Amino acid sequence: MFLILLVSAFAANAQNHTFSIQVNKPGVSISPNMYGLFFEDINLGADGGIYAELIKNRSFEFFKPLMGWQVTQKPFREGSVVVLNRGSQFKTNPRFLRLSLNNINQETMSLTNEGFRGMGIKKGLRYDLSFLYKTNEAGIKIRASLLNSNNKEIGSAIITPVPNEGWETYSISFNATDTALKGAFKLSFEGNGIIDLDMISLFPADTWKGRPGGLRADMIQMLADMKPGFVRFPGGCVVEGFDIAQRYQWKNTIGPIESRPTLINRWNFEFAHRPAPDYFQSFGLGFFEYFQICEDIGAAPLPILNCGMACQFNSAELVPLSELQPYVQDALDLVEFANGNVHSKWGKIRSDMGHPQPFNLKMMGIGNENWGPQYIERFKIFQKALKEKYPEIKLIGSSGTDPNGDRFDFLNNNLRFIKVDFIDEHFYRTPQFFYSNANRYDSYPRKESKVFAGEYASHASGVPNGVTKNNWLSALSEAAMMTGFERNADVVHMASYAPLFAHVDGWQWTPDLIWIDNLNIYGTPNYYVQKLYSLNKGSRVIPIQLDGKPIIGQDSLFASASSNEKSKELIIKIVNANNMAQTISLNFAGMRLLNTSAKLIELQNDDLTSCNSIQFPTNISPVESEIKVKGKRPVITVKKYSFSIIKVKYT
Ligand code: AHR
């Protein structure tokens, strides 16, 4: 192991400070759920992202039924491909395609799907194709082809559907012979007669845990690696919807995939400068799958439900109080879906979906970034009903869009007055805000409602493009403010960065924690900050001070400390936002070091505008080494623009 002796002389121009670490005065405990994740279907986070389906608009339910599909026919014959609507028989998935074929020997027609900004195809991997079909003709032959970006076939299968009476599923698997970042998928038809098609679906075999119709394993792995305490889902503004009709309704997202109604994604049209007309929600990632992700990665589920208000930046529609009951019932039923026994109505649905064991739901958010007295009135109605039936479920109320100002004060005061369990604060602010708010929670009330920093991200300005908003300055300033979360762990019980995922070719909002393309993934510097906090949180706060005061920016230093009482480790986090290295003497009070070695984890870059990227995914990533902590007051050097974690074993 590479051993660095950090008891050396001060680096040129470095400052010297003594941090007193009062191990003999342990503070409050740190919530085991402290650092979690916020997942919203934004930036192609779900469809086109974590949901591994490769076909866009598989059930022809987008506004434009053939969006994403290209139909070709030789010779051209009007009316050979038509969209039919069987609304009366299948309300949630009314449309299907009817193809009339008229040449027994040649390829007469083809349907090509472009995928979500192309399709990621991997050489040698198995692809599972399925579709619903109906035909009364024998002899129809279909060739299924994977195509690369030059339209060259890189994998195929021949399908010969057998005539049938009603809708049936056809499934076939085949391997890709090459890799493509922006591939496509084609069905070519030969023969005579009519064939009806719906739910044309193509999945790679390498999904998370190999689940058919599942999720992108590389994306879930990045989350699992963080060991998050919770996952907040499914939004965000998608919970609210542009209007009430477009709100997120969890009951529409469970059960058989083909019965889950497609819904426009509100990020489809939210930003005129980033239009995404093909952005819809198939709900292949629905509430069952969200709960399952949480279970898989050991995170507590934290669903957010619509409170009877549509997004106030959009239509701002309100559900009259007299008509709020179905919304409240959705919340009550969700507890039963997650926790109810298999004989209960909703517990049975969960069980029929393959999960008889409960999902152990313990908390729920009502509303996202809603505001005004209308929000408080509605929240109270939910609170009364939920607390009466499920007093053990903790409820989360939102303090709106901003971390300060009249709107925030009104909501914060009112939510505290009604003793809400958690208040969900959101702050999308400048790096300066993050630095200067490292002491934000030092003066918060210690009792009553706890804080859930549910969405936050430092927004650096003057960057060349959206992707580069996740620069080192933004991440370092977040790390600085998070020392304040940790020091105030009796106030801040949960925290999550936002948003989680973005596709390099399909984003609407930046910065974001993790970026993907159709084949690759990388964590931003902000990801590594979050991960380091989560993996090194400790179980109890240990006071750490400079000249008797919390370290909240003196000489651009920020610090927090904690102990892990199980592993008997002291964990010191130091952010040096200064443009030069600084040396720090560590004065431990009341601790006997087990040995003179400590672990140093450093996240650092000399250039605050540096980023990670698909090409350089770990440009800024943690580097671990061993250091010596010798003598009474060992001295360490924290590099310029660095986030350092020192872990020392004690007896
Ligand atoms: O994270 C993106 C959006 O930011 C969320 O949908 C919303 O809650 C916030 O305004």
Residues whose N, C-alpha, C, O or C-beta is under 5 A from the ligand:
A	BS01	AHR	G236 C237 V238 E369 A498 P499
